[in-house]
Amino acid sequence: MTQAMHVQVTTAERITTIRFDRPEKKNAITLDMYAALYAALETAAGDPAVRAVVLAGSRECFTAGNDLGDFMRAAEGGGSKVTAPTDFLRTIATFEKPIVAAVAGVAIGIGTTMLLHCDLIYAAPNARFKTPFVDLALVPEAGSSILLPALVGARRAAQLLLLGEQLDAQTALAWGLINAVVEDPDAAAAAAAGKLATQPPGALRATRALTRPSRESVLEAMRVEGEAFVERLRSPEAMEAFQAFLTRRPPDFSRF
């Protein structure tokens, strides 16, 4: 097992498991964590012995989304890791091996949108899904502007993306966002990944390519989202939303 920047990576029996490990911050993802996630996926992609990947958090929390404090510091000071989120998203969007997710507790923001790139998702009864981008004066990312409506329908996507409504596990199952609600999502994900690891890899790659949106359309959506996201990130509305979040007060958008 390797561990770097609050991300645990283990590889055994042709499966790489990538686990968020920052429980004191509800697995909120920093730029360093994004760099570690990107590196883990790149290593798994290049290792012919790895046949499947499992993404997981803890039994209490998948991830609370981006660490806003870390992102605000990066926006002010720059640095070499500012591209790490984009590197991770492009890699998960173009990953050619199956990805299985085990979700417990909250999956907020990127915690939900990264799941749109997974093949199978097993969630605990306490799982909660939320995409509060508009709440933070931002826009969707990770290709979710096209992937989410395609998966759950335009009206339901509006509930998630415009209203920022939270979904419980059973509703997520009914909407087709996840595959099953199980008491032990880690075990369910491991079992599914184990079966995938025994399947012919060429057939898996071809089937995934045939049944998913084209890589080009997803990458183009991510490019457009990224430009809008950067613009919104610098907006007065976003600054108000971030300050309100960090000081635990309601944001005031009445002056905009």
Buried (B, 14 or more C-beta within 10 A) or exposed (E): EEEBBBBBBBBEEBBBBBBBBBEEBBBBBBBBBBBBBBBBBBBBBEEEEBBBBBBBBBBEBBBBBBBBBBBBBBBEEEEEBBBBBBBBBBBBBEBEBBBBBBBBBBBBBBBBBBBBBBBBBBBBEBBBBBBBBBBBBBBBBBBBBBBBBBBBEEEBBBBBBEEBBBBBBEBBBEBEBBBEBBEBBBEBBBBBBBEBBEEEBEEBEEBBEEEBBEEEBBBEBBEBBBEBBEEBBEEEBBBBBBEBBEEEEEBEEEEE
